[in-house]
Amino acid sequence: MLLLLLLLAIGVNSTTYIESLNLTLVLQTSTFPETPQMLHGTAPPAPPTDITGQDRPNDAGGRTVVSWTKSADDGQGKNSVQEYVVFRSTNIDGEFTEIGTARKGVQEFVDISTTDGVEYYYMIKAFDGESFSEPVLSGAITSSAQWFHVGRVNMLVAVLILSFLILWFIQRAKKGEELYIRPIAGLEAVDDAVGRATEMGRPIMYIPGIMDMDNIQTIAGVIILSRVARKAAEYECPILVPTCKSIVMSAAQETVKEAYLDAGRPDSYDADKIRYLTDDQFGYAAGVDGMMMREKPGAVFFMGCFYAESLILAETGHSVGAIQIAGTAQPSQLPFFVTACDYTLIGEELFAASAYLSKQPLLLGSLKGQDWGKGLLIIILIIGIILVSFGFQQVVGWLTVG
Amino acid sequence: MRRQGPLIITFITGAVIILQYFIPHRPFSDLQQLFNTWFLVIAVFALILGVGNLGKIHFERVFRRRENWPYSIVLILGFIIMFGAGIIWGIQRGTPFYYIFWNVHIPMGSTMFALLAFFVASASYRAFRARTPEATVLLISAIVVMLSRVPLGNFIWKELPLIGDWIMAYPNMAGQRAIWIGIALGVVSTSLRIILGIERTYLAGK
């Protein structure tokens, strides 16, 4: 009896081993089987249908997209499909190699390893964990690179219109036309802040954010620094610029040095006042807070890109009694600056600051063009809302960037 | 040429980056990644400038016994210990650098981040004082949204979470989108000024 049980156990184990070996072989050899594999005697899942393929649009080539309709046993019927296995071959009669899988319910597979100009045939089989369905084959599909992203035509049109408006107003400004720019309270207060710090005998602190020079907000911050430093040089008020990035330090040093030269006070320039602290976000916040507590600046400017350290810095500046002007294009940080600072430049005002402060006609012209662009966008938005409200849904597609 | 060189480089780089957005074909599709790599290389070398600046200021402060000079010793020692530990034993798990980083540096960063809670409290107190009609609206909105995000809000009134969601999805989202549109236009305008060489202040010019 014991011997019989032992033999039976060995027999069962052997069958399981052979079956699992078969399954492994089916999965690993990945060759094109002519008939569905039925490993346990149960019926294989129904195959996917309507397999189609095309070059992946708007890319640099090397990719195709294969689509199919779900198997009748995927989410319905026997509901046994676990995944779809994708095979590929360059010859419809040749050997197909497995290139990937797609989870059940998915009806698309992106092949990211094609060679442009080569014809590929795809075969999809549904797999239920034990057996494969009948294979379905696609026609020949070829990938290629495109020279224009057709999904971004709307963006191109918008950029061209905006660029035209900006350049047009710059031309008008060049001809000497007076351009009205609405007053921005935060920028009007820049001179007052520098003056106040001078009267109090305290330095100015200028913080250009925590991002590097590849960030447009940091560039805007450095541009505004030039105007503030020039005013500080005129008033002979020391300016401290702690930076979080070495390149920003270097750019800020050059900018402040040039501003002092312009103001006719090159001797007052002190390169050590524009210093690098650390790349670490909260290390930088700690360093700047320490400087604020020791130096007690009379005016603090936050101009650039800020994250979680914004309130830590602004509240410390508030606690030392400094007049504070902030500007950032980070909507998530704006509430903190609005709360803790005396003036806040909201989003676009940060980018407008340079033109506004310099009053140069060319820069003011670009600002005017930007305002007209905004007006145009508001009109488009209103028209879009009306059209969509009346069921004209195509407008959503026109305004969606691919 | 001192001024023209950077302007030409800026124009070409800016124009290529714009073109690669609309042209997916090579070589344009690879250029942004290439430029990013170049920027990283420059940034790494620029780090030497930063460290040099840091060392110069703090060594000078120690040697001349300027105000708060003992803090500079802490900074210099911290730098030497971390730099030395990294060079000698590497930075992988189990090394002194790794230990100091996770047990000194990270907790100190977390402490600074934790201070935010207290700053939020003090800032909120000032912002939410109902001195003007706008501040009153802000106060009421803030209370509703905060209550709607915790189980207590649902317990007080089951419609409260819906009102909180409505405030976030409509007035708040509309405001944010308006800011984003303005920012996008500002970015385009500033970029155009820089690419065309109209704005040169970042090159330390007039």
Interface residues (C-beta under 8 A of the other chain):
Chain A: N58 D59 A60 G61 A145 Q146 W147 F148 H149 R152 M155 L156 V159 L162 S163 I166 L167 I170 D212 M213 D214 I216 I219 A220 V222 I223 S226 R227 T243 K245 S246 I247 M249 S250 A251 E254 T255 K257 E258 D262 D272 R275 Y276 L277 D279 D280 Q281 F282 G283 A285 A286 R294 A308 E309 L311 I312 A314 E315 A329 P331 L334 P335 F336 V338 T339 A340 I346 G347 E348 E349 L350 F351 A352 S354 A355 S358 L362 L363 S366 L367 G369 Q370 G373 K374 L377
Chain B: I18 Y21 F22 I23 P24 H25 R26 S29 D30 N36 F39 I42 A43 A46 L47 I48 L49 G50 V51 N53 L54 K56 I57 E60 E67 N68 H105 M108 G109 S110 M112 F113 L115 L116 F119 V120 S122 A123 S124 R126 A127 Q176 I179 W180 I181 G182 I183 L185 G186 V187 V188 S189 T190 S191 L192 R193 I194 I198 E199 T201 Y202 L203 A204 G205 K206
